[in-house]
């Protein structure tokens, strides 16, 4: 039988697993925002203007310092970057429908 790696052993501890999952989610979100900004060739200031959020908020989300952005802020950022949020459970996908701006 193959022995478990150090990582696998650490992840068996529920508290450490929860902490790891939280930090990984924060990292993943910041990487996704950075990648989308790069693809769209948009700066922090430009994104702040498009979303009516402060450049500090945008930078904190992008860098992972803001570990719990509001859902509305996140939607604003994602939509301004031409992306969408999809919720998926099993084979069923539920799409976030953006607001229509008048």
Buried (B, 14 or more C-beta within 10 A) or exposed (E): EEEEEEEEEEBEEEEEEEEBEEEEEBEEBBEBBBEBBEEBEBEBEBBBBBBEBEBEBBBBBBEBEBBEBEEEBBBBBBBBBEBEBEEEEEEEEEEBEEEEEE
